[in-house]
Amino acid sequence: MPKYVFIYHAPPMPADAPPPDPDDVQQMMDAWRGWANSLGGGLIDLGTPLAGGIHVEPDGTSVSTKEGAGYSIVEADTMPEAVEWARSHPHLNMPGGCSIEVHEAQPLPGT
């Protein structure tokens, strides 16, 4: 069964933003867990938030990324099924214009 990588994007948190309310964080995590449970055996790796990213260019330059990111890995029969799962993800309801990329994992040539 094909694997799909969900890459989560979120706008940067303003430096002067107050820390999130613990109850709001718990509600968000409950929504993520509910989504994960709805996939049954299709969820391979819930993933994790990513921080402190560095974008490296071929010429050797590197730039710190400001955007928040994260990932999950799922198994689905088709790309449209994986996209439907992404469309139901609570990440899309977070403030600030969050988005999800869905990529099909491809086999490495020669393996």
PyMOL commands that set and color helices and strands:
alter all, ss='L'
color gray80, all
select helices_A, chain A and resi 22-38+40-42+79-87+90-93
alter helices_A, ss='H'
color red, helices_A
select strands_A, chain A and resi 3-10+43-50+54-56+62-64+68-75+99-104
alter strands_A, ss='S'
color yellow, strands_A
deselect
rebuild
show_as cartoon
